[in-house]
Amino acid sequence: MRTSSWPTTPARSALMARIGPRRTRPEEALAAALRARGIRHRRWDRGLPGTPDFVLPRRRTVLMASSCFWHRCPRHYRAPRANRGLWEAKTLRNRRRDRRAARALRALGFRVLTWW
């Protein structure tokens, strides 16, 4: 008999597979706030480095909506206890990718803001 509240491995895998990288609750909240203020924006512009979450073309600004876990928020990130090496490497790669994209966007004349 299982004593843990976590689903079995196949069920957990199916649950995690349903989590998408777009239209997350924080992203939708940010989009709603921009709309409420009348700020026009585009989402996920593939023509720009890093495919920024929100592009404010008139302001030459991009907003990167970053989750605390996947992008290692300096205030809220807590490293998992299990598989620590795997998660450290994975989240550090995400941070490096974010920095590269931000540098490339700044080189194109954009102001880059990160929203946690």
Number of C-alpha atoms within 10 A of each C-alpha: 3 7 5 7 6 9 12 11 9 9 11 11 11 12 11 10 9 8 10 8 7 12 12 13 9 15 20 13 12 16 19 13 12 15 12 9 8 9 13 14 19 13 15 16 14 10 8 14 15 18 15 23 21 22 22 17 12 9 12 14 19 27 18 21 19 17 17 15 16 15 20 19 15 10 8 11 13 11 14 12 8 8 9 11 11 10 16 14 10 13 16 14 14 15 15 12 13 19 13 13 18 22 15 15 20 14 10 12 11 18 16 18 13 13 14 17
